[in-house]
Amino acid sequence: MTSFADRLVEAARRLGPLCAGIDPHPGKVPDLFGGDTPEGIRAWGLAMVEACTGRVACVKPQVAFFERHGPEGMAALQEISRAAREAGLIVLMDAKRGDIGSTAEGYAAAYLGKDAPFEADALTVNPYMGLDTIEPYVREAEANDRGVIVLVRTSNPGSADYQSRNLEGAPLYGQVAVSLAPMAERLKGASGWSGLMMVTGATGPDEARAIRDLAPSSLFLVPGYGAQGAGAAEALAGFVQGPGGLEGGVVSSSRGVNFPEGSNEAADLEEWHSLIASAIVAAQSDLRGIPVPA
């Protein structure tokens, strides 16, 4: 199988850098699908997969919104993830796991293993318990051509509480990025990009540029675009010039493409699909309209 990094780069070059979230926020799933119930989020999630197919490179389900519904919610996540991969979408599972030893190995097997019950192409992980806690995910990713997405500089307001603190002359997020270099090398594809991805929030474009200098081969997952206030220029700050424009990762949009204006009141599935498709096209056009630097 082609490496995860090469699959993601090829898809983003072809379709654009947008990563569509699949986030069934409480109270947001339209009554058209059954509302905020396990069956409702299942039907809505499968419809989102259909709407995204051929329009985006990847989708990013937020595990928390399925987990809160118990076993039925996790069964819905399982079905949605499988349907997305079968449709040719790359699945970035947003679970932000982080633990030690055999516990980390269990999480890694659950999402990145050969026969993972919640199959994903990559998984978000928290590095703040140390490199040894990331190793099980990288090892599973190596074995199965998957990716690992490490939180480096996140988009939330409180990210500066720890991530931007000075540590031996550099911000902590920079130290984290540098420390991941050997793992990034292990997940590098033929494209030169690595499937050891880094989360770099669109709300910190200067930090994203600094992280790019420290981690030139790592693909970025960029949250914070759209509903969190950052525009396309900020979201693409850590990208570089590639064969067809800016590249270097994907930019996540959840609420903007999940719940565009009017979608909750859509009279039927056809109208809902049209609104979702229009939201995706608008976001892709916005992200692809940024001029390539000379």
Secondary structure as UniProt FT lines:
FT   HELIX           4..15
FT   STRAND          18..22
FT   TURN            26..28
FT   HELIX           31..33
FT   HELIX           38..52
FT   TURN            53..55
FT   STRAND          58..62
FT   HELIX           63..67
FT   TURN            68..69
FT   HELIX           70..86
FT   TURN            87..88
FT   STRAND          90..97
FT   HELIX           101..112
FT   TURN            114..115
FT   TURN            117..118
FT   STRAND          122..125
FT   TURN            128..129
FT   HELIX           131..133
FT   HELIX           135..144
FT   STRAND          147..153
FT   HELIX           157..161
FT   TURN            162..164
FT   STRAND          166..167
FT   TURN            168..169
FT   STRAND          170..171
FT   HELIX           172..179
FT   HELIX           181..186
FT   TURN            190..191
FT   STRAND          194..200
FT   TURN            202..203
FT   HELIX           205..214
FT   TURN            216..217
FT   STRAND          218..222
FT   TURN            227..228
FT   HELIX           232..235
FT   TURN            236..238
FT   STRAND          240..242
FT   TURN            243..244
FT   STRAND          245..247
FT   STRAND          249..253
FT   HELIX           255..258
FT   TURN            261..262
FT   HELIX           263..265
FT   HELIX           269..288
//
